């Protein structure tokens, strides 16, 4: 039975979500199809460009992504604060960059004089668009529809391209966020198609490393790392980037080498701060797709009312 999105995505419970879309066809979304003797690798760039374009237009930030051969992962942050600060004109400009608008809104944007009733109607339409700019469902719809149309055009066919609706998981605390991001960024390493994070093409971790090498503050259109949580809290991921990169590198080595024993003093500080034992962390990073909720028992119980759910289900992480 399909679960209502209102029970899966609610910013009152958490602004962070891990989403996955899978291709329905036997032939790869982006890989090499041995049956057709044809490469579709160029489609990875389609998805990456579209994903980052939508992040620039929507009030939804991309924390992590990985584009694989027949599916992709994203970790998204709903930025309601940004949406609330946009003027009517800014909201309309963003939405109209993706859609053609009604005549009334086009007149408003063109500076035409409107009656009071026309102005009120125009504001109603634009406020609906403001809500959509924070909707993960709309974000994923516009991403997947665009890729499906392009792929169908290239393949000269019609029909479904994606495997039903995208899967989403609520990331209820910092532990869940860190685990999901590392899981996503390490997908190519786990699939044995890359040896290291910096060699993992079409991932957010590679984009962040390349930005560092170019001495840029952050990768373009990716949600920045802002360090440890503090007040006033800046807008960004509540970890240090270097801690996260060290964490991803360490985790990738453990999973590839299947070493789950004693960890020496090089353990990244972020693990201790999040209250993880090494074994718990490795379990989280290999089983992150279990269930619809990811977080500690306390975080999951607190989120159930906002998500209109009664039963605790999902991946439970240890309380810190």
Legacy VTK file of the C-alpha trace (Angstrom):
# vtk DataFile Version 3.0
C-alpha trace
ASCII
DATASET POLYDATA
POINTS 320 float
0.000 0.000 0.000
1.338 3.435 -0.961
2.169 5.722 1.968
0.883 9.285 1.790
3.632 11.889 1.323
2.280 13.779 4.342
3.368 10.793 6.452
6.827 10.836 4.889
7.703 14.498 4.392
6.844 17.186 6.936
9.196 20.049 7.668
7.831 20.249 11.227
9.453 16.863 11.877
12.724 17.549 10.030
13.945 19.605 7.065
16.312 16.806 5.912
15.332 13.916 3.592
17.125 11.140 1.725
15.492 10.394 -1.640
16.134 7.651 -4.201
14.821 7.204 -7.752
15.387 4.018 -9.727
15.118 3.353 -13.447
12.441 0.873 -14.537
14.107 -0.377 -17.715
16.552 -3.211 -18.083
18.930 -0.895 -19.937
20.908 1.373 -17.709
19.977 4.931 -16.900
23.556 6.135 -17.189
25.821 3.116 -17.537
26.913 0.850 -20.372
24.267 -1.458 -21.817
26.046 -4.645 -22.911
22.880 -5.882 -24.663
22.653 -2.824 -26.909
26.426 -2.260 -26.949
25.796 1.384 -26.139
26.996 3.799 -23.489
24.617 6.084 -21.606
27.268 7.631 -19.385
26.494 11.121 -20.689
23.151 10.993 -18.888
24.909 11.339 -15.538
25.746 14.893 -16.540
22.095 15.495 -17.491
20.984 14.563 -13.982
23.732 16.479 -12.199
23.050 19.673 -14.174
19.288 19.439 -13.708
19.633 18.638 -9.993
21.850 21.648 -9.310
19.714 23.929 -11.484
16.612 23.013 -9.488
18.539 23.555 -6.233
19.303 27.079 -7.455
15.640 27.769 -8.299
13.856 25.953 -5.455
14.235 26.708 -1.768
15.594 23.186 -1.408
19.291 22.614 -0.768
21.321 19.645 -1.974
23.442 18.223 0.853
24.677 15.124 -0.974
24.091 13.244 -4.221
25.370 10.228 -6.133
24.336 9.339 -9.687
24.696 5.633 -10.356
24.059 3.463 -13.425
20.360 2.737 -12.809
19.431 5.005 -9.883
20.436 8.126 -8.036
20.481 9.318 -4.428
20.022 12.816 -3.034
19.982 14.223 0.491
17.855 17.372 0.499
17.211 20.213 2.957
13.921 22.146 2.856
14.786 25.814 3.346
11.540 27.413 4.548
13.469 30.395 5.901
14.730 31.275 2.431
11.257 30.824 0.921
9.693 33.151 3.484
12.152 35.932 2.672
11.420 35.964 -1.064
9.290 38.764 -2.463
6.292 38.006 -4.667
8.346 39.038 -7.699
11.240 36.759 -6.713
8.925 33.778 -6.201
7.245 34.364 -9.558
10.563 34.831 -11.330
11.842 31.511 -9.996
8.696 29.557 -10.858
8.349 31.126 -14.300
11.909 30.079 -15.140
10.520 26.526 -15.233
6.919 27.060 -16.370
4.846 29.369 -18.518
2.620 31.485 -16.302
-0.992 32.677 -16.549
-1.639 35.967 -18.321
-2.495 37.688 -15.051
0.881 36.920 -13.473
2.692 37.852 -16.667
0.945 41.231 -16.542
1.976 41.619 -12.892
5.589 40.835 -13.716
5.439 43.223 -16.670
4.457 46.089 -14.384
0.882 46.487 -15.675
-1.599 48.218 -13.412
-3.959 45.656 -11.859
-7.267 46.067 -10.094
-7.446 45.158 -6.408
-9.216 41.893 -7.243
-6.630 41.034 -9.904
-3.803 41.833 -7.485
-5.321 39.583 -4.810
-5.762 36.744 -7.290
-2.203 37.188 -8.502
-0.885 37.030 -4.931
-2.888 33.828 -4.300
-1.295 32.159 -7.326
2.217 33.229 -6.365
1.771 32.075 -2.750
0.927 28.602 -4.101
4.183 28.738 -6.048
6.027 29.757 -2.858
4.808 26.559 -1.191
5.872 24.519 -4.210
9.382 25.962 -4.008
9.747 24.092 -0.693
8.093 20.882 -1.924
10.365 17.873 -2.372
7.604 16.202 -4.390
7.624 19.065 -6.907
11.432 19.141 -6.902
11.705 15.424 -7.659
8.869 15.581 -10.199
10.593 18.297 -12.231
13.907 16.466 -12.018
12.547 13.066 -13.062
10.153 14.319 -15.735
12.929 16.240 -17.469
15.310 13.255 -17.480
12.572 10.850 -18.643
11.636 13.113 -21.556
15.261 13.502 -22.627
15.965 9.773 -22.338
12.780 8.794 -24.212
13.638 11.261 -26.940
17.136 9.824 -27.241
15.864 6.220 -27.148
13.043 7.055 -29.569
10.442 5.419 -27.376
7.647 6.208 -24.943
6.527 4.819 -21.610
7.637 4.843 -17.996
11.278 5.576 -17.342
11.298 5.618 -13.527
10.233 2.872 -11.130
7.107 4.502 -9.692
7.422 7.223 -7.086
10.730 8.154 -5.568
11.515 6.735 -2.144
12.023 9.215 0.691
13.352 8.863 4.221
13.087 11.445 6.971
16.470 12.156 8.601
15.464 13.125 12.109
18.726 14.180 13.735
22.371 14.972 13.036
23.383 11.327 13.299
20.886 10.354 10.614
21.986 13.258 8.401
25.678 12.354 8.645
25.004 8.651 8.052
22.782 9.294 5.019
25.228 11.748 3.459
28.157 9.364 3.901
26.073 6.472 2.555
25.169 8.487 -0.538
28.677 9.817 -1.175
30.188 6.331 -0.816
27.814 4.636 -3.287
30.459 4.358 -6.068
33.017 3.003 -3.568
30.522 0.454 -2.240
29.700 -0.572 -5.819
33.425 -1.016 -6.573
33.348 1.448 -9.469
35.605 3.945 -7.675
38.540 3.396 -5.348
38.295 6.640 -3.400
35.768 9.434 -2.777
37.781 11.894 -4.887
37.558 9.465 -7.819
33.792 8.985 -7.447
32.393 10.743 -10.497
29.064 12.573 -10.237
28.947 12.678 -6.452
28.714 15.611 -4.086
31.852 14.564 -2.223
33.902 14.764 -5.423
32.370 18.166 -6.206
33.250 19.437 -2.730
36.827 18.127 -2.969
37.286 19.746 -6.373
35.975 23.040 -4.962
38.534 22.801 -2.151
41.325 22.216 -4.650
40.225 25.365 -6.486
40.228 27.212 -3.132
36.490 27.860 -3.367
34.458 28.304 -0.207
31.949 25.631 -1.251
30.845 23.691 -4.309
28.377 25.551 -6.513
24.737 25.151 -5.473
25.523 22.633 -2.718
24.404 23.301 0.871
27.531 24.491 2.704
29.091 23.037 5.834
29.017 25.614 8.653
30.776 23.790 11.500
29.483 22.645 14.873
25.974 23.711 15.976
25.911 27.068 17.759
23.729 30.102 18.401
22.966 32.083 16.372
22.869 29.084 14.053
24.108 29.829 10.521
22.348 28.330 7.512
24.124 25.126 6.517
25.098 21.568 7.440
26.046 21.462 11.158
29.454 19.772 10.693
32.908 20.875 9.660
33.692 19.961 6.048
37.122 18.562 6.893
35.643 16.368 9.636
33.077 15.070 7.158
35.655 14.332 4.452
37.792 12.481 6.974
34.730 10.566 8.132
33.793 9.556 4.567
37.351 8.464 3.788
37.616 6.424 6.994
34.190 4.821 6.467
35.000 3.887 2.881
38.200 2.139 3.937
36.397 0.117 6.600
33.576 -0.993 4.318
35.813 -1.876 1.364
38.273 -3.795 3.540
35.501 -5.271 5.687
37.307 -4.215 8.855
34.854 -3.805 11.694
37.159 -4.313 14.663
39.197 -1.923 16.776
39.599 1.617 15.450
42.755 3.556 16.307
43.150 7.176 17.377
42.601 8.494 13.839
38.855 8.135 14.387
37.269 11.359 13.031
36.073 13.699 15.799
32.588 13.892 14.315
31.873 10.302 15.384
32.536 11.076 19.024
30.516 14.278 18.870
27.515 12.463 17.389
27.691 9.744 20.023
28.472 6.875 17.649
30.516 3.810 18.401
32.469 2.693 15.287
30.418 -0.494 14.889
27.146 1.463 15.140
28.384 3.952 12.555
29.334 1.250 10.070
25.950 -0.423 10.500
24.193 2.883 9.828
26.260 3.517 6.705
25.461 0.103 5.221
21.774 -0.108 6.134
20.600 3.483 5.706
17.818 2.613 3.217
15.882 0.539 5.761
12.489 2.043 6.580
11.066 5.522 6.075
12.518 7.192 9.176
16.140 7.402 10.273
17.116 8.660 13.711
17.486 7.819 17.381
14.548 6.355 19.308
13.974 9.760 20.895
13.981 11.558 17.529
11.680 9.002 15.880
9.148 9.112 18.737
9.146 12.918 18.669
8.530 12.982 14.907
5.596 10.543 14.819
2.878 13.139 15.612
4.110 15.554 12.918
4.124 12.758 10.351
0.680 11.466 11.446
2.149 8.079 12.250
1.630 5.794 15.239
4.104 2.957 14.780
7.864 3.272 15.142
9.513 1.890 12.026
12.790 2.618 10.319
16.489 2.570 11.095
17.058 3.364 14.774
20.385 4.932 15.611
21.855 4.932 19.146
20.932 7.827 21.432
23.871 10.129 22.114
LINES 1 321
320 0 1 2 3 4 5 6 7 8 9 10 11 12 13 14 15 16 17 18 19 20 21 22 23 24 25 26 27 28 29 30 31 32 33 34 35 36 37 38 39 40 41 42 43 44 45 46 47 48 49 50 51 52 53 54 55 56 57 58 59 60 61 62 63 64 65 66 67 68 69 70 71 72 73 74 75 76 77 78 79 80 81 82 83 84 85 86 87 88 89 90 91 92 93 94 95 96 97 98 99 100 101 102 103 104 105 106 107 108 109 110 111 112 113 114 115 116 117 118 119 120 121 122 123 124 125 126 127 128 129 130 131 132 133 134 135 136 137 138 139 140 141 142 143 144 145 146 147 148 149 150 151 152 153 154 155 156 157 158 159 160 161 162 163 164 165 166 167 168 169 170 171 172 173 174 175 176 177 178 179 180 181 182 183 184 185 186 187 188 189 190 191 192 193 194 195 196 197 198 199 200 201 202 203 204 205 206 207 208 209 210 211 212 213 214 215 216 217 218 219 220 221 222 223 224 225 226 227 228 229 230 231 232 233 234 235 236 237 238 239 240 241 242 243 244 245 246 247 248 249 250 251 252 253 254 255 256 257 258 259 260 261 262 263 264 265 266 267 268 269 270 271 272 273 274 275 276 277 278 279 280 281 282 283 284 285 286 287 288 289 290 291 292 293 294 295 296 297 298 299 300 301 302 303 304 305 306 307 308 309 310 311 312 313 314 315 316 317 318 319
